[in-house]
Amino acid sequence: MAADVTFRAGLVQMRSGRDQAQNIEQAVTLIREAAAGGAQYVQTPENTALMERDTEKLLATLRSEPETEALIEFCRLADELEIWLHVGSLAILVGEGRAANRSFLITPKGAIAARYDKIHMFDVDLPGGETHRESTTYQPGTRAILAKLPWGVLGMTTCYDLRFPEQFKALAMAGASFITVPSAFTKQTGEAHWHILLRARAIETGSYILAAAQGGRHEAGRTTYGHSLIVSPWGEILAEGGTEPGVFIADITPAKVLEVRARIPVLSHVTPFDLGMAGDGA
C-alpha cells in the first residue's frame, strides 16, 4: 500500500432512465466534471446505463459484454481522462433470458482491470406494496473480487451486498483498504438504513467506503434514495450527496486505514467459536 500518498475519489450520482444514450451522456458529463475536479478514481452508481423494471424490455436492450455500447464508451473515456473509472454496474447479457449485474474497474489506459457480478439478489416485498425480484432477471455472482489500485487494494460490492457484513469482513481481511458500494437503494430502505449500514461497514473493517448512488424519481416509476457517501475508516462522512445528480469528491489517505486498524485491530481479533443452545450442554 502506498500509505504515504493521498488520492482524490469522485462519486457520480445519477438519475438513470430508460434511454441508454441519454444515460451514457449524463454519466460522461459527470465523469468529466469529477476528473476536472482532480478525481483520480471515479465511481458511477449501480445501473449506470439503464433503469428499467420491465423484464422483457430490459432483456431486449441487453448485449454481451463485448457488444455493450456503454462499456466501450467508458473504456474510451477512462483512457482519454487518464483516470481509474469504476462503472458501478451495467446489465450484461450472459445467456438466454439471463443477465449479470456487473461492475467494471477500468484503468487509466482504458483496459478492464476487474469485473464483479453482484452476489446478493434484492428479492423483497416492502411495506406499501413495493416489490423487487432481481433474481428473475439477474444471475448472481459467486465470487468476491479484489483489485489493485496504485494506492492500495479495492474490494468490490454492489448495493444489496451492503446488508451482508461477512462479505465486507472477508474483503478487508484479504487486504482491501477501500470497499465500494455503487447502489440504487430504494427511498424507503435508504431513509431507514443507508447511512447506518455504510458507516457500520467502514467501522467494522477499518476501511474507506465509497458508495455512488442513484437518486430521485426515475422514468420506470422507481424512486431511489441518493445520498452518495464517502466514509472514512473511523466512520466519518467525508462527502455526501442529496437526491439530485452531481459529483461528490473527497481526498483519501491510505495511511488512515493503517492508523485505525492499529488503534482497534478488529480484523486480527476475529476468533472462531462454536454455537450452542442453552440446556443442551452449552
N, C-alpha and C positions, 0 to 999 in steps of 0.2 A: 504494500500500500504506500502510495506517495503521501504520507501523513502530513508532510510539511507544506503541501500545496493546496490552495483553495481554488475551487472552480465554481462557476455560476450555472445554476439549473433554472430552466424556464418551463413552466407548465402552461399549456394551451387549453383553455376552457372553450367548449363549443356548444352549439345547439344544432346538431346534425338533423337533417330532414330526409326526405325520400329521393331527392335529386342528387345522385352521386357527384356529378360535375360541380354543382354548387357547393357541396360539402368539401370536395377537394380544394376548390378555390378558397373557401373560408379558411381551411386548415393551412394552406400555403401562405396566405396573407398573415395569419397569426404566427406561424413558424418564422417567417421573415422578421416580424416585429420582435419576437423573442431573441433571434440571432442579433438583430440590430441593438438590442439591449445588453449584449455581451454574453448571452447564454451559450455555453459550450455543449451542454446537454439539454435537449428539448424533448418534452413528452406531450403527446396528444392523448385524448381520452379513449375509453372503450367505444367501439362502434364509430370510429372516426369518419368513415366514408359513407355510412348509411345507417339510418334508424328506421326500421320497417318491422312492424309487428305481424303483418300478414305473411304467413309462412310461404305460400305459393308465390307471392310477388317477390319475396326476398330471394328464394332459391332461383327464380327466373333471371335475376340480375347477376348472380354469382358466377365466378370463373375460377379456374385452377390458379394456383399461386403465380406461375409464370405469365399468365394472361390477365392478371389483376391490374387494371389501369392505375389505381391509386398507389399500389406498391411501386410500380415503375416510376411514377411521378415523384414519390417521396425519396426513392433512392437517388434519383437525379438531383433533387433539391438538397439532400444532405451533402452530396458531392460539391454542388455549387457553393453552398454556405460554409462548407468545411466544419460541420457540427456532428455530434453524436445525436441522431434523431431516433427517438423511441416512439414508434407508432403504437398507440395504446392497444388497439385491436382493429383488425379487418375481418370480415366474414369471408372465408376461403372455401371454395367447393372442394370436398375431399372424397366424394362418392355420390352415387345416385341418391338424391334427396337428403344428403348429409353435408354439413358444413363444420368447419373448425372456427372457433372464436380465437384468432391467433394474433399475438403481439409480435412485433418485429423491432429489433435493435439494429440500426443501420450506422455504419461507420462514416467518418468524415470523407471517405473516398467513395461512398455510395454502395458499399458491399453489405450484405446481410450478415451480421455477426452472431445473432441469436434469434431463435424463434421460440415462442412459448404458447402452447394451447391451454386455454383456461380449463382448470381441473374440475372445479365445483360448479355444477349447474344450478341456476336460480329457478327452482321449481317451487313456487309458493302461492298461497291464497291469502292475501292481505285483508284486514278488516275494511269494509266498504265495498268489497266485490272486486278489487284489483287482483288479477291473476297473471302469473308468468309461468311459462313452461319452456325453458331454454332447451331441455333435453329432447323436445320434439324435433328441433332443427339441428342442434349442435351435438357433435361427438366430443365427449370430454377428453381432455388430455390426461396423460398417465404419468408425466414426468415433470418434477420441479426443475427449474432452469436457473443457472447462474451464468454470468458473463463478465469478462474482464474489461474494465474501463481504465484509462490512464491513471485514475485517482483511487482505484480500489475495485472491489467486486460488487456487482449489481445482482440482486435477487429479483426475479420477475414473478408477479402475481397479477390477477385481474379481478376487480370488483368483488363479487360474492366470495372469492377466496379470503377476503378480509376477515370473515367470520370463523376462520379455521386457523387458530394460533399455532397449531403444530407445524403448519407449512412454513410460517414465518420463523419459528424457532429452528427448524431444520435448515433453512437458508442461512440464517445467521451463524449457526454452529458450523456450517460448511464454508464460512468465510465472508458472507455478504456484509458490507458496511452500509449499503443503500438498498432499500427494498421498495419496489414500485407497485402502485395500485391504481392504474388507469381504470376509470369507472364510469358507469351510467346508473348511479344509485337512485332509487325512487325517492320522490319528495317525502313520502310518509316515513320510510325507514331512515332516510338521511337525517331528517329532523330529530329523530329519536337516538340514532346510534353512530352517525358518521364520525363526528369529532371524537367521541369517546373511544371508538374502536381504533381509529388511526393513531391516536395518542397512546393508547394501551399497547399496540403492536410496536411502536417506537420504544416505549419504556421497557417492555418485556425483553426486547432483543438488543437494546442499546444501539439502534440503527437509525439512520435518516429514513424517513418515509416520504415518498414522492408520489402524489396522487392527483393527476389531472382528471377533470370530471366533465360530464355533460351537465348542462343546466338550463332549466326553463321548460316551457310548453312546446313539445315537438309536433310536427305535422301529423305524425302517425297517431297522435292522441295521448302520448305518454308525457308525464311531467317528471323531470329529473331534478335532483337537489342542487347540483352545482357545488360551490364552496371547495374548489380545488385547494389542496393543502400541501405545504411542505412542513414537516415536523422534525425537530432535532432529536438526537438520541436521548435527550433528557425530557422529552415530551413537550418542548416549547413549540408554539406555532410561529414559523418564520415567514410564511407568506400564505395569504388566503384570498380566494375569490368570493364573489357573491353569486348571483344567478345568471348574470349576463356573460356572453362570450368575452374573452380577453386573455391577457398574458400576465402571469404572476411569477416573479423572479426572486431568488434568494441565493446568497453565497453559501457554499457547502465546504466545511472544513473537516476533512477526514480525520485529523488528529483528535477531534471531539469524540469520535467513536471510541478510540483507544482510551481517552480520558474517562469517559462514562463507564466503559466496561471494566476499567481498573478500579473505579470507585465502588461500583456494585457489580461484582463479577458473576451475574446470574447464570451465564452460559456455562461457566466452569463448575457451577454448583448443581447442575442437573443430576439428580440421583435416582437410580432405578428403585422401584418399590413394588410390592405385591398389593393386591386388593382383596380385602376380606370382609365378610359380613359379620357384624356383632352377633355372638351367640353360636357361631359355628367353629369356635376355636380361635377366632381372630383376636 
